[in-house]
Amino acid sequence: MVSREHKKAGLHEKLQLLRSLTNSHALNKASIILDATKYIEELKEKVVKLNQEVACAQNIVIEDPLPMQVTVETLERGFLINVFSDKSSPGLLVSILEAFEELGLEVMEARASCTDTFRLEAVGAENLAEGVDAHVVKQAVLQSIKNCSGN
């Protein structure tokens, strides 16, 4: 008899725990279990939705039309800018040089290759550029690449 009452109390305790975990307001066993089942289904739907969002975000990264490596180093009076991509795009060099011009950077020396791959190494001297740092230059180059690839 004691074990039966003990089991019943344990079951009641577990149902109350299940009720609190699933935010159920049900009072009887069947309703608590039904609410728990609905809660589990909602969680499964959330997992599926999150997995779809993750897959979608990964596809956006993979589908980048011009994956680029851009580095900008600060020099004594300017910047050393390196841009590399496995692919070239028409107008990309012009777009990057226009970004330099907008920042007030004067190109002192540059080497570029635009055949199959794209490679640019440029030294830009601060001409009118006040308050321009390496991060600003890098963001401007990345934006010009994005604008060029969007056309």
C-alpha positions in Angstrom: 0.0 0.0 0.0 2.7 2.4 0.9 4.5 1.9 -2.4 1.3 2.6 -4.4 0.7 5.8 -2.5 4.3 6.7 -3.0 4.1 6.1 -6.7 0.9 8.2 -6.9 2.5 11.1 -5.1 5.6 10.8 -7.4 3.4 10.9 -10.5 1.5 13.9 -9.1 4.8 15.7 -8.4 6.0 14.9 -12.0 2.7 16.2 -13.5 3.0 19.4 -11.5 6.5 19.8 -12.7 5.4 19.2 -16.3 2.6 21.7 -15.8 4.9 24.4 -14.6 7.5 23.7 -17.4 4.9 24.0 -20.1 3.0 27.0 -18.6 -0.1 24.9 -18.4 -3.1 26.0 -16.4 -4.8 22.6 -16.7 -5.8 20.7 -13.5 -6.3 17.1 -14.6 -3.7 14.7 -15.9 -5.1 14.4 -19.5 -5.2 18.1 -20.0 -1.6 18.6 -18.5 -0.3 15.9 -20.9 -2.2 17.5 -23.9 -0.8 20.9 -23.1 2.7 19.4 -22.8 2.3 17.8 -26.2 1.2 21.1 -27.7 4.2 22.8 -26.1 6.6 20.2 -27.5 5.1 20.7 -31.0 5.6 24.4 -30.7 9.2 23.9 -29.7 9.8 21.6 -32.7 8.3 24.3 -35.0 10.7 26.9 -33.5 13.6 24.6 -34.1 12.7 24.0 -37.7 12.2 27.8 -38.2 15.6 28.6 -36.6 17.3 25.9 -38.7 15.8 27.5 -41.8 17.0 30.9 -40.8 20.6 29.6 -40.1 20.6 27.8 -43.5 19.4 31.0 -45.2 22.1 33.1 -43.5 24.7 30.6 -44.6 23.5 30.8 -48.2 23.7 34.5 -48.2 27.4 34.3 -47.2 28.1 31.6 -49.8 26.3 33.5 -52.6 28.5 36.6 -52.2 29.3 37.5 -55.8 32.8 38.8 -55.2 34.4 37.4 -52.1 37.2 39.8 -51.3 40.1 40.1 -48.9 40.7 43.7 -48.0 43.5 44.8 -45.7 44.4 48.4 -44.8 47.6 49.3 -42.9 48.4 52.7 -41.6 51.6 54.2 -42.8 53.4 57.4 -41.7 51.4 59.6 -44.0 48.7 57.4 -45.6 47.7 53.8 -46.0 48.8 50.6 -47.7 45.6 49.0 -49.2 45.6 45.4 -50.4 42.5 44.0 -52.2 42.4 40.4 -53.5 39.6 38.3 -55.1 39.5 35.0 -56.9 37.2 36.8 -59.5 37.4 40.1 -61.3 34.5 42.3 -62.1 34.3 45.0 -64.8 34.7 48.5 -63.3 35.9 47.3 -59.9 39.2 49.1 -60.1 37.5 52.3 -61.1 35.0 52.0 -58.3 37.8 51.5 -55.7 39.8 54.4 -57.0 36.7 56.6 -56.9 36.3 55.6 -53.2 39.9 56.8 -52.6 39.1 60.1 -54.3 35.9 60.6 -52.1 38.0 60.1 -49.0 40.6 62.6 -50.2 43.3 59.9 -50.6 45.8 60.5 -53.4 47.2 57.3 -54.9 51.0 57.6 -54.7 51.8 54.2 -56.0 49.7 51.2 -57.2 49.9 47.8 -58.8 46.8 46.2 -60.1 45.9 43.0 -61.9 42.3 42.5 -63.3 42.5 39.6 -65.7 41.2 36.4 -64.1 41.6 37.4 -60.5 41.6 40.9 -59.0 44.6 42.2 -57.1 45.3 45.7 -56.0 48.1 47.0 -53.9 48.0 50.8 -53.5 49.6 53.4 -51.3 47.2 56.2 -50.6 48.5 59.5 -49.1 46.3 61.7 -47.0 45.6 64.7 -49.0 42.4 66.3 -47.8 41.5 63.4 -45.5 41.1 64.6 -42.0 40.1 62.1 -39.4 40.3 59.2 -41.9 41.6 56.0 -40.3 42.3 52.5 -41.6 38.8 51.3 -40.6 37.2 54.1 -42.6 39.3 53.4 -45.7 38.5 49.6 -45.4 34.8 50.3 -45.1 34.9 52.6 -48.1 36.7 50.0 -50.2 34.2 47.3 -49.2 31.3 49.6 -50.0 32.7 50.4 -53.4 33.1 46.6 -54.1 29.5 46.0 -53.0 28.2 48.8 -55.2 30.2 47.5 -58.2 29.1 43.9 -57.7 25.4 45.1 -57.3 25.5 46.7 -60.8 
